Structure formats: structure tokens, C-alpha cells
Amino acid sequence: MPIKPNYSFEKRQRELEKKKKKAEKAQKKANPGPSHSREDDGAHAASAPQEGASSL
């Protein structure tokens, strides 16, 4: 007989993850300044070499 899935555990895990994401989003909104610009700089710098490599 196969093991019965524990749906309430899975639901609780999803709820906790949603709560965590919501808290992170609220924290980012409260402190939008420097952390956001650093992420953009890193993403832009990472994409630039890829463009150059594809043209070679």
C-alpha cells in the first residue's frame, strides 16, 4: 500500500514560503535604495560579457 501524502504539511510549507516572500518584499520596499542598485549593476555586468562572447 503506497504512502498517503500529507497535504496539510505541504499546505503549511507553502504558507510559510508565501509569508517569507511577503516579509522580504516588505523589507525591500522599506529599504529600496542601495541594495536594489547593486543587484542591477551585478546583473548588467554579468550580461555584458555574455553578449561579447556570443558575437565572437
mmCIF entry with sequence, helices, sheets and N, C-alpha, C, O atoms, coordinates in Angstrom:
data_MODEL
# 
_entry.id   MODEL 
# 
_entity.id                         1 
_entity.type                       polymer 
_entity.pdbx_number_of_molecules   1 
# 
_entity_poly.entity_id                      1 
_entity_poly.type                           'polypeptide(L)' 
_entity_poly.nstd_linkage                   no 
_entity_poly.nstd_monomer                   no 
_entity_poly.pdbx_seq_one_letter_code       MPIKPNYSFEKRQRELEKKKKKAEKAQKKANPGPSHSREDDGAHAASAPQEGASSL 
_entity_poly.pdbx_seq_one_letter_code_can   MPIKPNYSFEKRQRELEKKKKKAEKAQKKANPGPSHSREDDGAHAASAPQEGASSL 
_entity_poly.pdbx_strand_id                 A 
# 
loop_
_entity_poly_seq.entity_id 
_entity_poly_seq.num 
_entity_poly_seq.mon_id 
_entity_poly_seq.hetero 
1 1  MET n 
1 2  PRO n 
1 3  ILE n 
1 4  LYS n 
1 5  PRO n 
1 6  ASN n 
1 7  TYR n 
1 8  SER n 
1 9  PHE n 
1 10 GLU n 
1 11 LYS n 
1 12 ARG n 
1 13 GLN n 
1 14 ARG n 
1 15 GLU n 
1 16 LEU n 
1 17 GLU n 
1 18 LYS n 
1 19 LYS n 
1 20 LYS n 
1 21 LYS n 
1 22 LYS n 
1 23 ALA n 
1 24 GLU n 
1 25 LYS n 
1 26 ALA n 
1 27 GLN n 
1 28 LYS n 
1 29 LYS n 
1 30 ALA n 
1 31 ASN n 
1 32 PRO n 
1 33 GLY n 
1 34 PRO n 
1 35 SER n 
1 36 HIS n 
1 37 SER n 
1 38 ARG n 
1 39 GLU n 
1 40 ASP n 
1 41 ASP n 
1 42 GLY n 
1 43 ALA n 
1 44 HIS n 
1 45 ALA n 
1 46 ALA n 
1 47 SER n 
1 48 ALA n 
1 49 PRO n 
1 50 GLN n 
1 51 GLU n 
1 52 GLY n 
1 53 ALA n 
1 54 SER n 
1 55 SER n 
1 56 LEU n 
# 
_struct_asym.id          A 
_struct_asym.entity_id   1 
# 
loop_
_struct_conf.conf_type_id 
_struct_conf.id 
_struct_conf.pdbx_PDB_helix_id 
_struct_conf.beg_label_comp_id 
_struct_conf.beg_label_asym_id 
_struct_conf.beg_label_seq_id 
_struct_conf.pdbx_beg_PDB_ins_code 
_struct_conf.end_label_comp_id 
_struct_conf.end_label_asym_id 
_struct_conf.end_label_seq_id 
_struct_conf.pdbx_end_PDB_ins_code 
_struct_conf.beg_auth_comp_id 
_struct_conf.beg_auth_asym_id 
_struct_conf.beg_auth_seq_id 
_struct_conf.end_auth_comp_id 
_struct_conf.end_auth_asym_id 
_struct_conf.end_auth_seq_id 
_struct_conf.pdbx_PDB_helix_class 
_struct_conf.details 
_struct_conf.pdbx_PDB_helix_length 
HELX_P HELX_P1 AA1 TYR A 7  ? ALA A 30 ? TYR A 7  ALA A 30 1 ? 24 
HELX_P HELX_P2 AA2 GLY A 33 ? SER A 55 ? GLY A 33 SER A 55 1 ? 23 
# 
_struct_conf_type.id          HELX_P 
_struct_conf_type.criteria    ? 
_struct_conf_type.reference   ? 
# 
loop_
_atom_site.group_PDB 
_atom_site.id 
_atom_site.type_symbol 
_atom_site.label_atom_id 
_atom_site.label_alt_id 
_atom_site.label_comp_id 
_atom_site.label_asym_id 
_atom_site.label_entity_id 
_atom_site.label_seq_id 
_atom_site.pdbx_PDB_ins_code 
_atom_site.Cartn_x 
_atom_site.Cartn_y 
_atom_site.Cartn_z 
_atom_site.occupancy 
_atom_site.B_iso_or_equiv 
_atom_site.pdbx_formal_charge 
_atom_site.auth_seq_id 
_atom_site.auth_comp_id 
_atom_site.auth_asym_id 
_atom_site.auth_atom_id 
_atom_site.pdbx_PDB_model_num 
ATOM 1   N N  . MET A 1 1  ? 0.841  -1.180 0.000   1.00 0.00 ? 1  MET A N  1 
ATOM 2   C CA . MET A 1 1  ? 0.000  0.000  0.000   1.00 0.00 ? 1  MET A CA 1 
ATOM 3   C C  . MET A 1 1  ? 0.892  1.252  0.000   1.00 0.00 ? 1  MET A C  1 
ATOM 4   O O  . MET A 1 1  ? 1.760  1.397  0.861   1.00 0.00 ? 1  MET A O  1 
ATOM 5   N N  . PRO A 1 2  ? 0.676  2.152  -0.966  1.00 0.00 ? 2  PRO A N  1 
ATOM 6   C CA . PRO A 1 2  ? 1.519  3.357  -1.047  1.00 0.00 ? 2  PRO A CA 1 
ATOM 7   C C  . PRO A 1 2  ? 1.285  4.299  0.134   1.00 0.00 ? 2  PRO A C  1 
ATOM 8   O O  . PRO A 1 2  ? 0.233  4.296  0.773   1.00 0.00 ? 2  PRO A O  1 
ATOM 9   N N  . ILE A 1 3  ? 2.296  5.087  0.387   1.00 0.00 ? 3  ILE A N  1 
ATOM 10  C CA . ILE A 1 3  ? 2.219  6.053  1.483   1.00 0.00 ? 3  ILE A CA 1 
ATOM 11  C C  . ILE A 1 3  ? 1.268  7.186  1.088   1.00 0.00 ? 3  ILE A C  1 
ATOM 12  O O  . ILE A 1 3  ? 1.314  7.695  -0.032  1.00 0.00 ? 3  ILE A O  1 
ATOM 13  N N  . LYS A 1 4  ? 0.423  7.560  2.015   1.00 0.00 ? 4  LYS A N  1 
ATOM 14  C CA . LYS A 1 4  ? -0.556 8.614  1.786   1.00 0.00 ? 4  LYS A CA 1 
ATOM 15  C C  . LYS A 1 4  ? 0.120  9.984  1.960   1.00 0.00 ? 4  LYS A C  1 
ATOM 16  O O  . LYS A 1 4  ? 0.773  10.222 2.976   1.00 0.00 ? 4  LYS A O  1 
ATOM 17  N N  . PRO A 1 5  ? -0.030 10.880 0.984   1.00 0.00 ? 5  PRO A N  1 
ATOM 18  C CA . PRO A 1 5  ? 0.603  12.201 1.114   1.00 0.00 ? 5  PRO A CA 1 
ATOM 19  C C  . PRO A 1 5  ? -0.016 13.022 2.243   1.00 0.00 ? 5  PRO A C  1 
ATOM 20  O O  . PRO A 1 5  ? -1.215 12.944 2.512   1.00 0.00 ? 5  PRO A O  1 
ATOM 21  N N  . ASN A 1 6  ? 0.829  13.800 2.884   1.00 0.00 ? 6  ASN A N  1 
ATOM 22  C CA . ASN A 1 6  ? 0.381  14.655 3.982   1.00 0.00 ? 6  ASN A CA 1 
ATOM 23  C C  . ASN A 1 6  ? 0.120  16.054 3.417   1.00 0.00 ? 6  ASN A C  1 
ATOM 24  O O  . ASN A 1 6  ? 1.007  16.907 3.393   1.00 0.00 ? 6  ASN A O  1 
ATOM 25  N N  . TYR A 1 7  ? -1.112 16.266 2.966   1.00 0.00 ? 7  TYR A N  1 
ATOM 26  C CA . TYR A 1 7  ? -1.451 17.523 2.317   1.00 0.00 ? 7  TYR A CA 1 
ATOM 27  C C  . TYR A 1 7  ? -1.385 18.718 3.259   1.00 0.00 ? 7  TYR A C  1 
ATOM 28  O O  . TYR A 1 7  ? -1.026 19.819 2.839   1.00 0.00 ? 7  TYR A O  1 
ATOM 29  N N  . SER A 1 8  ? -1.722 18.516 4.510   1.00 0.00 ? 8  SER A N  1 
ATOM 30  C CA . SER A 1 8  ? -1.685 19.643 5.450   1.00 0.00 ? 8  SER A CA 1 
ATOM 31  C C  . SER A 1 8  ? -0.249 20.125 5.671   1.00 0.00 ? 8  SER A C  1 
ATOM 32  O O  . SER A 1 8  ? -0.018 21.321 5.844   1.00 0.00 ? 8  SER A O  1 
ATOM 33  N N  . PHE A 1 9  ? 0.711  19.203 5.666   1.00 0.00 ? 9  PHE A N  1 
ATOM 34  C CA . PHE A 1 9  ? 2.118  19.597 5.799   1.00 0.00 ? 9  PHE A CA 1 
ATOM 35  C C  . PHE A 1 9  ? 2.542  20.406 4.578   1.00 0.00 ? 9  PHE A C  1 
ATOM 36  O O  . PHE A 1 9  ? 3.182  21.448 4.716   1.00 0.00 ? 9  PHE A O  1 
ATOM 37  N N  . GLU A 1 10 ? 2.190  19.931 3.381   1.00 0.00 ? 10 GLU A N  1 
ATOM 38  C CA . GLU A 1 10 ? 2.552  20.641 2.154   1.00 0.00 ? 10 GLU A CA 1 
ATOM 39  C C  . GLU A 1 10 ? 1.924  22.036 2.132   1.00 0.00 ? 10 GLU A C  1 
ATOM 40  O O  . GLU A 1 10 ? 2.566  23.010 1.738   1.00 0.00 ? 10 GLU A O  1 
ATOM 41  N N  . LYS A 1 11 ? 0.665  22.119 2.559   1.00 0.00 ? 11 LYS A N  1 
ATOM 42  C CA . LYS A 1 11 ? -0.011 23.412 2.596   1.00 0.00 ? 11 LYS A CA 1 
ATOM 43  C C  . LYS A 1 11 ? 0.695  24.357 3.559   1.00 0.00 ? 11 LYS A C  1 
ATOM 44  O O  . LYS A 1 11 ? 0.899  25.530 3.245   1.00 0.00 ? 11 LYS A O  1 
ATOM 45  N N  . ARG A 1 12 ? 1.064  23.856 4.715   1.00 0.00 ? 12 ARG A N  1 
ATOM 46  C CA . ARG A 1 12 ? 1.754  24.676 5.716   1.00 0.00 ? 12 ARG A CA 1 
ATOM 47  C C  . ARG A 1 12 ? 3.088  25.187 5.164   1.00 0.00 ? 12 ARG A C  1 
ATOM 48  O O  . ARG A 1 12 ? 3.458  26.339 5.390   1.00 0.00 ? 12 ARG A O  1 
ATOM 49  N N  . GLN A 1 13 ? 3.803  24.327 4.442   1.00 0.00 ? 13 GLN A N  1 
ATOM 50  C CA . GLN A 1 13 ? 5.084  24.740 3.857   1.00 0.00 ? 13 GLN A CA 1 
ATOM 51  C C  . GLN A 1 13 ? 4.876  25.854 2.835   1.00 0.00 ? 13 GLN A C  1 
ATOM 52  O O  . GLN A 1 13 ? 5.642  26.817 2.803   1.00 0.00 ? 13 GLN A O  1 
ATOM 53  N N  . ARG A 1 14 ? 3.843  25.726 2.000   1.00 0.00 ? 14 ARG A N  1 
ATOM 54  C CA . ARG A 1 14 ? 3.541  26.777 1.023   1.00 0.00 ? 14 ARG A CA 1 
ATOM 55  C C  . ARG A 1 14 ? 3.191  28.087 1.723   1.00 0.00 ? 14 ARG A C  1 
ATOM 56  O O  . ARG A 1 14 ? 3.638  29.160 1.316   1.00 0.00 ? 14 ARG A O  1 
ATOM 57  N N  . GLU A 1 15 ? 2.382  27.985 2.788   1.00 0.00 ? 15 GLU A N  1 
ATOM 58  C CA . GLU A 1 15 ? 2.005  29.187 3.536   1.00 0.00 ? 15 GLU A CA 1 
ATOM 59  C C  . GLU A 1 15 ? 3.229  29.868 4.143   1.00 0.00 ? 15 GLU A C  1 
ATOM 60  O O  . GLU A 1 15 ? 3.346  31.093 4.098   1.00 0.00 ? 15 GLU A O  1 
ATOM 61  N N  . LEU A 1 16 ? 4.137  29.082 4.708   1.00 0.00 ? 16 LEU A N  1 
ATOM 62  C CA . LEU A 1 16 ? 5.352  29.649 5.297   1.00 0.00 ? 16 LEU A CA 1 
ATOM 63  C C  . LEU A 1 16 ? 6.209  30.326 4.233   1.00 0.00 ? 16 LEU A C  1 
ATOM 64  O O  . LEU A 1 16 ? 6.784  31.387 4.475   1.00 0.00 ? 16 LEU A O  1 
ATOM 65  N N  . GLU A 1 17 ? 6.293  29.711 3.058   1.00 0.00 ? 17 GLU A N  1 
ATOM 66  C CA . GLU A 1 17 ? 7.087  30.298 1.981   1.00 0.00 ? 17 GLU A CA 1 
ATOM 67  C C  . GLU A 1 17 ? 6.471  31.617 1.506   1.00 0.00 ? 17 GLU A C  1 
ATOM 68  O O  . GLU A 1 17 ? 7.188  32.586 1.260   1.00 0.00 ? 17 GLU A O  1 
ATOM 69  N N  . LYS A 1 18 ? 5.151  31.651 1.381   1.00 0.00 ? 18 LYS A N  1 
ATOM 70  C CA . LYS A 1 18 ? 4.478  32.889 0.992   1.00 0.00 ? 18 LYS A CA 1 
ATOM 71  C C  . LYS A 1 18 ? 4.730  33.983 2.022   1.00 0.00 ? 18 LYS A C  1 
ATOM 72  O O  . LYS A 1 18 ? 4.994  35.134 1.673   1.00 0.00 ? 18 LYS A O  1 
ATOM 73  N N  . LYS A 1 19 ? 4.644  33.610 3.291   1.00 0.00 ? 19 LYS A N  1 
ATOM 74  C CA . LYS A 1 19 ? 4.857  34.569 4.377   1.00 0.00 ? 19 LYS A CA 1 
ATOM 75  C C  . LYS A 1 19 ? 6.279  35.127 4.321   1.00 0.00 ? 19 LYS A C  1 
ATOM 76  O O  . LYS A 1 19 ? 6.496  36.324 4.514   1.00 0.00 ? 19 LYS A O  1 
ATOM 77  N N  . LYS A 1 20 ? 7.242  34.246 4.055   1.00 0.00 ? 20 LYS A N  1 
ATOM 78  C CA . LYS A 1 20 ? 8.647  34.652 3.973   1.00 0.00 ? 20 LYS A CA 1 
ATOM 79  C C  . LYS A 1 20 ? 8.854  35.618 2.802   1.00 0.00 ? 20 LYS A C  1 
ATOM 80  O O  . LYS A 1 20 ? 9.513  36.646 2.957   1.00 0.00 ? 20 LYS A O  1 
ATOM 81  N N  . LYS A 1 21 ? 8.296  35.294 1.639   1.00 0.00 ? 21 LYS A N  1 
ATOM 82  C CA . LYS A 1 21 ? 8.433  36.159 0.472   1.00 0.00 ? 21 LYS A CA 1 
ATOM 83  C C  . LYS A 1 21 ? 7.793  37.522 0.723   1.00 0.00 ? 21 LYS A C  1 
ATOM 84  O O  . LYS A 1 21 ? 8.335  38.558 0.337   1.00 0.00 ? 21 LYS A O  1 
ATOM 85  N N  . LYS A 1 22 ? 6.632  37.503 1.376   1.00 0.00 ? 22 LYS A N  1 
ATOM 86  C CA . LYS A 1 22 ? 5.942  38.751 1.668   1.00 0.00 ? 22 LYS A CA 1 
ATOM 87  C C  . LYS A 1 22 ? 6.776  39.627 2.595   1.00 0.00 ? 22 LYS A C  1 
ATOM 88  O O  . LYS A 1 22 ? 6.853  40.841 2.407   1.00 0.00 ? 22 LYS A O  1 
ATOM 89  N N  . ALA A 1 23 ? 7.400  39.009 3.598   1.00 0.00 ? 23 ALA A N  1 
ATOM 90  C CA . ALA A 1 23 ? 8.248  39.751 4.532   1.00 0.00 ? 23 ALA A CA 1 
ATOM 91  C C  . ALA A 1 23 ? 9.468  40.326 3.816   1.00 0.00 ? 23 ALA A C  1 
ATOM 92  O O  . ALA A 1 23 ? 9.850  41.469 4.067   1.00 0.00 ? 23 ALA A O  1 
ATOM 93  N N  . GLU A 1 24 ? 10.085 39.541 2.923   1.00 0.00 ? 24 GLU A N  1 
ATOM 94  C CA . GLU A 1 24 ? 11.245 40.023 2.165   1.00 0.00 ? 24 GLU A CA 1 
ATOM 95  C C  . GLU A 1 24 ? 10.846 41.200 1.276   1.00 0.00 ? 24 GLU A C  1 
ATOM 96  O O  . GLU A 1 24 ? 11.574 42.187 1.173   1.00 0.00 ? 24 GLU A O  1 
ATOM 97  N N  . LYS A 1 25 ? 9.687  41.083 0.638   1.00 0.00 ? 25 LYS A N  1 
ATOM 98  C CA . LYS A 1 25 ? 9.215  42.149 -0.235  1.00 0.00 ? 25 LYS A CA 1 
ATOM 99  C C  . LYS A 1 25 ? 8.960  43.430 0.560   1.00 0.00 ? 25 LYS A C  1 
ATOM 100 O O  . LYS A 1 25 ? 9.302  44.524 0.110   1.00 0.00 ? 25 LYS A O  1 
ATOM 101 N N  . ALA A 1 26 ? 8.360  43.289 1.735   1.00 0.00 ? 26 ALA A N  1 
ATOM 102 C CA . ALA A 1 26 ? 8.101  44.447 2.594   1.00 0.00 ? 26 ALA A CA 1 
ATOM 103 C C  . ALA A 1 26 ? 9.412  45.086 3.044   1.00 0.00 ? 26 ALA A C  1 
ATOM 104 O O  . ALA A 1 26 ? 9.512  46.309 3.132   1.00 0.00 ? 26 ALA A O  1 
ATOM 105 N N  . GLN A 1 27 ? 10.414 44.257 3.329   1.00 0.00 ? 27 GLN A N  1 
ATOM 106 C CA . GLN A 1 27 ? 11.710 44.780 3.755   1.00 0.00 ? 27 GLN A CA 1 
ATOM 107 C C  . GLN A 1 27 ? 12.381 45.525 2.604   1.00 0.00 ? 27 GLN A C  1 
ATOM 108 O O  . GLN A 1 27 ? 12.965 46.588 2.817   1.00 0.00 ? 27 GLN A O  1 
ATOM 109 N N  . LYS A 1 28 ? 12.305 44.985 1.393   1.00 0.00 ? 28 LYS A N  1 
ATOM 110 C CA . LYS A 1 28 ? 12.885 45.667 0.238   1.00 0.00 ? 28 LYS A CA 1 
ATOM 111 C C  . LYS A 1 28 ? 12.193 47.001 0.001   1.00 0.00 ? 28 LYS A C  1 
ATOM 112 O O  . LYS A 1 28 ? 12.832 47.999 -0.331  1.00 0.00 ? 28 LYS A O  1 
ATOM 113 N N  . LYS A 1 29 ? 10.869 47.002 0.179   1.00 0.00 ? 29 LYS A N  1 
ATOM 114 C CA . LYS A 1 29 ? 10.115 48.228 -0.026  1.00 0.00 ? 29 LYS A CA 1 
ATOM 115 C C  . LYS A 1 29 ? 10.490 49.277 1.018   1.00 0.00 ? 29 LYS A C  1 
ATOM 116 O O  . LYS A 1 29 ? 10.525 50.470 0.717   1.00 0.00 ? 29 LYS A O  1 
ATOM 117 N N  . ALA A 1 30 ? 10.770 48.834 2.239   1.00 0.00 ? 30 ALA A N  1 
ATOM 118 C CA . ALA A 1 30 ? 11.150 49.749 3.312   1.00 0.00 ? 30 ALA A CA 1 
ATOM 119 C C  . ALA A 1 30 ? 12.556 50.311 3.090   1.00 0.00 ? 30 ALA A C  1 
ATOM 120 O O  . ALA A 1 30 ? 12.830 51.449 3.469   1.00 0.00 ? 30 ALA A O  1 
ATOM 121 N N  . ASN A 1 31 ? 13.449 49.526 2.481   1.00 0.00 ? 31 ASN A N  1 
ATOM 122 C CA . ASN A 1 31 ? 14.835 49.945 2.229   1.00 0.00 ? 31 ASN A CA 1 
ATOM 123 C C  . ASN A 1 31 ? 15.161 49.803 0.741   1.00 0.00 ? 31 ASN A C  1 
ATOM 124 O O  . ASN A 1 31 ? 15.959 48.936 0.383   1.00 0.00 ? 31 ASN A O  1 
ATOM 125 N N  . PRO A 1 32 ? 14.576 50.620 -0.137  1.00 0.00 ? 32 PRO A N  1 
ATOM 126 C CA . PRO A 1 32 ? 14.747 50.419 -1.580  1.00 0.00 ? 32 PRO A CA 1 
ATOM 127 C C  . PRO A 1 32 ? 16.076 50.883 -2.164  1.00 0.00 ? 32 PRO A C  1 
ATOM 128 O O  . PRO A 1 32 ? 16.457 50.421 -3.239  1.00 0.00 ? 32 PRO A O  1 
ATOM 129 N N  . GLY A 1 33 ? 16.782 51.765 -1.503  1.00 0.00 ? 33 GLY A N  1 
ATOM 130 C CA . GLY A 1 33 ? 17.952 52.439 -2.051  1.00 0.00 ? 33 GLY A CA 1 
ATOM 131 C C  . GLY A 1 33 ? 19.091 51.586 -2.560  1.00 0.00 ? 33 GLY A C  1 
ATOM 132 O O  . GLY A 1 33 ? 18.988 51.034 -3.655  1.00 0.00 ? 33 GLY A O  1 
ATOM 133 N N  . PRO A 1 34 ? 20.176 51.454 -1.812  1.00 0.00 ? 34 PRO A N  1 
ATOM 134 C CA . PRO A 1 34 ? 21.426 50.874 -2.301  1.00 0.00 ? 34 PRO A CA 1 
ATOM 135 C C  . PRO A 1 34 ? 21.346 49.404 -2.704  1.00 0.00 ? 34 PRO A C  1 
ATOM 136 O O  . PRO A 1 34 ? 21.979 49.014 -3.684  1.00 0.00 ? 34 PRO A O  1 
ATOM 137 N N  . SER A 1 35 ? 20.602 48.590 -1.993  1.00 0.00 ? 35 SER A N  1 
ATOM 138 C CA . SER A 1 35 ? 20.586 47.158 -2.291  1.00 0.00 ? 35 SER A CA 1 
ATOM 139 C C  . SER A 1 35 ? 20.046 46.895 -3.690  1.00 0.00 ? 35 SER A C  1 
ATOM 140 O O  . SER A 1 35 ? 20.530 45.996 -4.378  1.00 0.00 ? 35 SER A O  1 
ATOM 141 N N  . HIS A 1 36 ? 19.048 47.666 -4.121  1.00 0.00 ? 36 HIS A N  1 
ATOM 142 C CA . HIS A 1 36 ? 18.452 47.455 -5.441  1.00 0.00 ? 36 HIS A CA 1 
ATOM 143 C C  . HIS A 1 36 ? 19.436 47.816 -6.557  1.00 0.00 ? 36 HIS A C  1 
ATOM 144 O O  . HIS A 1 36 ? 19.535 47.089 -7.545  1.00 0.00 ? 36 HIS A O  1 
ATOM 145 N N  . SER A 1 37 ? 20.163 48.924 -6.413  1.00 0.00 ? 37 SER A N  1 
ATOM 146 C CA . SER A 1 37 ? 21.093 49.354 -7.446  1.00 0.00 ? 37 SER A CA 1 
ATOM 147 C C  . SER A 1 37 ? 22.268 48.386 -7.574  1.00 0.00 ? 37 SER A C  1 
ATOM 148 O O  . SER A 1 37 ? 22.783 48.183 -8.673  1.00 0.00 ? 37 SER A O  1 
ATOM 149 N N  . ARG A 1 38 ? 22.694 47.792 -6.470  1.00 0.00 ? 38 ARG A N  1 
ATOM 150 C CA . ARG A 1 38 ? 23.782 46.808 -6.532  1.00 0.00 ? 38 ARG A CA 1 
ATOM 151 C C  . ARG A 1 38 ? 23.359 45.594 -7.340  1.00 0.00 ? 38 ARG A C  1 
ATOM 152 O O  . ARG A 1 38 ? 24.151 45.065 -8.120  1.00 0.00 ? 38 ARG A O  1 
ATOM 153 N N  . GLU A 1 39 ? 22.138 45.149 -7.169  1.00 0.00 ? 39 GLU A N  1 
ATOM 154 C CA . GLU A 1 39 ? 21.649 43.996 -7.927  1.00 0.00 ? 39 GLU A CA 1 
ATOM 155 C C  . GLU A 1 39 ? 21.637 44.316 -9.414  1.00 0.00 ? 39 GLU A C  1 
ATOM 156 O O  . GLU A 1 39 ? 22.026 43.481 -10.231 1.00 0.00 ? 39 GLU A O  1 
ATOM 157 N N  . ASP A 1 40 ? 21.191 45.526 -9.774  1.00 0.00 ? 40 ASP A N  1 
ATOM 158 C CA . ASP A 1 40 ? 21.142 45.911 -11.175 1.00 0.00 ? 40 ASP A CA 1 
ATOM 159 C C  . ASP A 1 40 ? 22.543 45.971 -11.776 1.00 0.00 ? 40 ASP A C  1 
ATOM 160 O O  . ASP A 1 40 ? 22.759 45.510 -12.897 1.00 0.00 ? 40 ASP A O  1 
ATOM 161 N N  . ASP A 1 41 ? 23.498 46.541 -11.031 1.00 0.00 ? 41 ASP A N  1 
ATOM 162 C CA . ASP A 1 41 ? 24.867 46.626 -11.525 1.00 0.00 ? 41 ASP A CA 1 
ATOM 163 C C  . ASP A 1 41 ? 25.445 45.238 -11.765 1.00 0.00 ? 41 ASP A C  1 
ATOM 164 O O  . ASP A 1 41 ? 26.104 45.008 -12.779 1.00 0.00 ? 41 ASP A O  1 
ATOM 165 N N  . GLY A 1 42 ? 25.208 44.328 -10.859 1.00 0.00 ? 42 GLY A N  1 
ATOM 166 C CA . GLY A 1 42 ? 25.717 42.974 -10.991 1.00 0.00 ? 42 GLY A CA 1 
ATOM 167 C C  . GLY A 1 42 ? 25.098 42.252 -12.179 1.00 0.00 ? 42 GLY A C  1 
ATOM 168 O O  . GLY A 1 42 ? 25.792 41.536 -12.901 1.00 0.00 ? 42 GLY A O  1 
ATOM 169 N N  . ALA A 1 43 ? 23.820 42.433 -12.383 1.00 0.00 ? 43 ALA A N  1 
ATOM 170 C CA . ALA A 1 43 ? 23.135 41.779 -13.498 1.00 0.00 ? 43 ALA A CA 1 
ATOM 171 C C  . ALA A 1 43 ? 23.623 42.361 -14.823 1.00 0.00 ? 43 ALA A C  1 
ATOM 172 O O  . ALA A 1 43 ? 23.826 41.626 -15.789 1.00 0.00 ? 43 ALA A O  1 
ATOM 173 N N  . HIS A 1 44 ? 23.812 43.679 -14.869 1.00 0.00 ? 44 HIS A N  1 
ATOM 174 C CA . HIS A 1 44 ? 24.268 44.319 -16.098 1.00 0.00 ? 44 HIS A CA 1 
ATOM 175 C C  . HIS A 1 44 ? 25.701 43.902 -16.424 1.00 0.00 ? 44 HIS A C  1 
ATOM 176 O O  . HIS A 1 44 ? 26.019 43.629 -17.581 1.00 0.00 ? 44 HIS A O  1 
ATOM 177 N N  . ALA A 1 45 ? 26.550 43.852 -15.429 1.00 0.00 ? 45 ALA A N  1 
ATOM 178 C CA . ALA A 1 45 ? 27.943 43.461 -15.636 1.00 0.00 ? 45 ALA A CA 1 
ATOM 179 C C  . ALA A 1 45 ? 28.026 42.001 -16.072 1.00 0.00 ? 45 ALA A C  1 
ATOM 180 O O  . ALA A 1 45 ? 28.880 41.643 -16.883 1.00 0.00 ? 45 ALA A O  1 
ATOM 181 N N  . ALA A 1 46 ? 27.154 41.166 -15.546 1.00 0.00 ? 46 ALA A N  1 
ATOM 182 C CA . ALA A 1 46 ? 27.171 39.751 -15.901 1.00 0.00 ? 46 ALA A CA 1 
ATOM 183 C C  . ALA A 1 46 ? 26.670 39.545 -17.328 1.00 0.00 ? 46 ALA A C  1 
ATOM 184 O O  . ALA A 1 46 ? 27.141 38.640 -18.016 1.00 0.00 ? 46 ALA A O  1 
ATOM 185 N N  . SER A 1 47 ? 25.728 40.363 -17.784 1.00 0.00 ? 47 SER A N  1 
ATOM 186 C CA . SER A 1 47 ? 25.177 40.174 -19.122 1.00 0.00 ? 47 SER A CA 1 
ATOM 187 C C  . SER A 1 47 ? 26.113 40.726 -20.202 1.00 0.00 ? 47 SER A C  1 
ATOM 188 O O  . SER A 1 47 ? 26.097 40.228 -21.328 1.00 0.00 ? 47 SER A O  1 
ATOM 189 N N  . ALA A 1 48 ? 26.917 41.728 -19.895 1.00 0.00 ? 48 ALA A N  1 
ATOM 190 C CA . ALA A 1 48 ? 27.799 42.328 -20.885 1.00 0.00 ? 48 ALA A CA 1 
ATOM 191 C C  . ALA A 1 48 ? 28.811 41.332 -21.459 1.00 0.00 ? 48 ALA A C  1 
ATOM 192 O O  . ALA A 1 48 ? 28.940 41.266 -22.681 1.00 0.00 ? 48 ALA A O  1 
ATOM 193 N N  . PRO A 1 49 ? 29.536 40.552 -20.647 1.00 0.00 ? 49 PRO A N  1 
ATOM 194 C CA . PRO A 1 49 ? 30.479 39.594 -21.214 1.00 0.00 ? 49 PRO A CA 1 
ATOM 195 C C  . PRO A 1 49 ? 29.792 38.518 -22.058 1.00 0.00 ? 49 PRO A C  1 
ATOM 196 O O  . PRO A 1 49 ? 30.370 38.028 -23.028 1.00 0.00 ? 49 PRO A O  1 
ATOM 197 N N  . GLN A 1 50 ? 28.577 38.154 -21.697 1.00 0.00 ? 50 GLN A N  1 
ATOM 198 C CA . GLN A 1 50 ? 27.860 37.140 -22.466 1.00 0.00 ? 50 GLN A CA 1 
ATOM 199 C C  . GLN A 1 50 ? 27.574 37.643 -23.872 1.00 0.00 ? 50 GLN A C  1 
ATOM 200 O O  . GLN A 1 50 ? 27.679 36.886 -24.837 1.00 0.00 ? 50 GLN A O  1 
ATOM 201 N N  . GLU A 1 51 ? 27.213 38.919 -23.993 1.00 0.00 ? 51 GLU A N  1 
ATOM 202 C CA . GLU A 1 51 ? 26.939 39.481 -25.306 1.00 0.00 ? 51 GLU A CA 1 
ATOM 203 C C  . GLU A 1 51 ? 28.204 39.477 -26.163 1.00 0.00 ? 51 GLU A C  1 
ATOM 204 O O  . GLU A 1 51 ? 28.154 39.152 -27.349 1.00 0.00 ? 51 GLU A O  1 
ATOM 205 N N  . GLY A 1 52 ? 29.329 39.835 -25.565 1.00 0.00 ? 52 GLY A N  1 
ATOM 206 C CA . GLY A 1 52 ? 30.593 39.855 -26.286 1.00 0.00 ? 52 GLY A CA 1 
ATOM 207 C C  . GLY A 1 52 ? 31.020 38.463 -26.710 1.00 0.00 ? 52 GLY A C  1 
ATOM 208 O O  . GLY A 1 52 ? 31.546 38.285 -27.808 1.00 0.00 ? 52 GLY A O  1 
ATOM 209 N N  . ALA A 1 53 ? 30.802 37.474 -25.857 1.00 0.00 ? 53 ALA A N  1 
ATOM 210 C CA . ALA A 1 53 ? 31.185 36.104 -26.160 1.00 0.00 ? 53 ALA A CA 1 
ATOM 211 C C  . ALA A 1 53 ? 30.335 35.544 -27.292 1.00 0.00 ? 53 ALA A C  1 
ATOM 212 O O  . ALA A 1 53 ? 30.836 34.771 -28.109 1.00 0.00 ? 53 ALA A O  1 
ATOM 213 N N  . SER A 1 54 ? 29.061 35.917 -27.359 1.00 0.00 ? 54 SER A N  1 
ATOM 214 C CA . SER A 1 54 ? 28.191 35.385 -28.401 1.00 0.00 ? 54 SER A CA 1 
ATOM 215 C C  . SER A 1 54 ? 28.528 35.980 -29.768 1.00 0.00 ? 54 SER A C  1 
ATOM 216 O O  . SER A 1 54 ? 28.275 35.345 -30.792 1.00 0.00 ? 54 SER A O  1 
ATOM 217 N N  . SER A 1 55 ? 29.097 37.195 -29.802 1.00 0.00 ? 55 SER A N  1 
ATOM 218 C CA . SER A 1 55 ? 29.416 37.814 -31.076 1.00 0.00 ? 55 SER A CA 1 
ATOM 219 C C  . SER A 1 55 ? 30.737 37.297 -31.653 1.00 0.00 ? 55 SER A C  1 
ATOM 220 O O  . SER A 1 55 ? 31.022 37.505 -32.832 1.00 0.00 ? 55 SER A O  1 
ATOM 221 N N  . LEU A 1 56 ? 31.537 36.629 -30.830 1.00 0.00 ? 56 LEU A N  1 
ATOM 222 C CA . LEU A 1 56 ? 32.814 36.110 -31.333 1.00 0.00 ? 56 LEU A CA 1 
ATOM 223 C C  . LEU A 1 56 ? 32.651 34.885 -32.127 1.00 0.00 ? 56 LEU A C  1 
ATOM 224 O O  . LEU A 1 56 ? 33.635 34.331 -32.617 1.00 0.00 ? 56 LEU A O  1 
# 
